[in-house]
Every structure is written in C-alpha cells, then in structure tokens.
C-alpha cells in the first residue's frame, strides 16, 4: 500500500494518522512482482535487509516470513 503522513482533514486527533491507499493487482504485477513467488522473494530480500539494519528482530522476521508465504498476494 501507499502510505502518507498527510491527508486527514479536521482538527482532531485523526489528523495525526495520515492515509493508506492499497495497491491494485495491476500495480503489484507491474511495479512489484509478476507472481506470488516473485513477491515472496522480493519481500524476503527486503525483510533480510531490515533485520540486518536492526529495524526488525530476527524472531519477528520468522513470523513475517511465514505470513508472506501463506498470503494470497498475487495468487
């Protein structure tokens, strides 16, 4: 999804949350990966980089890896 820190209107607490716009299947297959296995491969590479950078704990990465493998993205 495309995430933004802006986009909410009003003066209340909701203004802090921004917006999220999901990617379409067309955007995923054009910009991210051709199929589920390619998506999982790119996800895993990014996840490994996040672990190496210290942004994701290895134990959490194991859970995230399982989630992406069982996801329905591009299936």
C-alpha positions in Angstrom: 0.0 0.0 0.0 1.0 3.6 -0.4 1.3 5.3 3.0 1.2 9.0 3.6 1.6 11.1 6.8 -0.9 13.6 5.4 -4.3 13.5 4.0 -6.7 13.5 7.0 -8.8 16.6 7.5 -10.2 18.2 10.6 -8.6 19.5 13.8 -9.0 16.3 15.9 -6.6 13.5 16.8 -7.4 11.8 13.5 -5.2 14.3 11.7 -2.2 12.5 13.0 -2.8 9.3 11.2 -2.5 10.1 7.5 -3.8 7.9 4.8 -3.3 4.4 3.3 -4.2 3.6 -0.3 -4.0 -0.1 -1.2 -2.1 -1.1 -4.4 -4.2 -2.7 -7.1 -3.3 -6.1 -8.5 -2.2 -4.3 -11.7 0.2 -2.1 -9.7 1.6 -5.1 -7.9 2.2 -7.1 -11.0 3.7 -4.1 -12.8 5.7 -2.5 -10.1 6.4 -5.2 -7.5 6.4 -8.8 -8.9 4.9 -11.0 -11.6 3.5 -13.6 -9.3 3.3 -14.8 -5.7 6.7 -16.5 -5.7 8.4 -13.4 -7.1 6.6 -11.3 -4.5 7.7 -13.5 -1.7 11.3 -13.4 -3.0 11.3 -9.6 -3.0 9.6 -9.4 0.4 12.2 -11.8 1.8 15.1 -9.7 0.5 13.6 -6.6 2.0 13.0 -8.3 5.3 16.6 -9.6 5.5 17.8 -6.0 4.9 15.5 -4.8 7.6 16.9 -7.4 10.0 20.5 -6.5 9.0 19.7 -2.8 9.7 18.3 -3.6 13.1 14.8 -2.4 12.2 13.2 -5.9 12.6 14.1 -8.5 15.2 15.1 -12.0 13.8 12.2 -13.7 15.8 9.7 -11.2 14.2 11.2 -11.8 10.8 10.5 -15.5 11.1 6.8 -14.8 11.8 6.6 -12.2 8.9 8.2 -14.7 6.6 5.6 -17.3 7.4 2.8 -14.7 6.9 4.0 -13.7 3.5 4.4 -17.2 2.3 0.8 -18.1 3.3 -0.6 -14.8 2.0 -2.9 -14.6 -1.0 -1.0 -11.8 -2.6 -0.7 -12.4 -6.4 -2.2 -15.9 -6.2 
